[in-house]
Amino acid sequence: MTGRVLHTLLIGIAVSGFAFSLPTFASGDRELGQYLSSECVTCHQLSGRFQGIPPIVGWPETSFVQIMNEYRSRKRQNPVMQTIAGKLSPEEIAALAAYFGSLRPQSQ
């Protein structure tokens, strides 16, 4: 095997291994998300309106999960959200993502 072929083969193996190690975001249980959402909608308006607190209605599931995980790991700074995200399991975060992602903001 030539050096170039071996190099290409090793890169291919490394990339495919990396792809398999990425976390997947399975769709969460929407009904569980709806059940869990009461704490969220205390601050985030279910209407999707923005009044000082960002709306979360209609967010793509993967974005919701990523942002919640950033609060859990304290990459995002907000003590309230860090506390809330810190007590949710990955399954609960996925469920909330499925629920809020399925909603559409109301016409304003």
Secondary structure, 3 states (H helix, E strand, C coil): CCHHHHHHHHHHHHHHHHHHHCCCCCCCCHHHHHHHCCCHHHCCCCCCCCCCCCCCCCCCHHHHHHHHHHHHCCCCCCHHHHHHHHCCCHHHHHHHHHHHHHCCCCCC
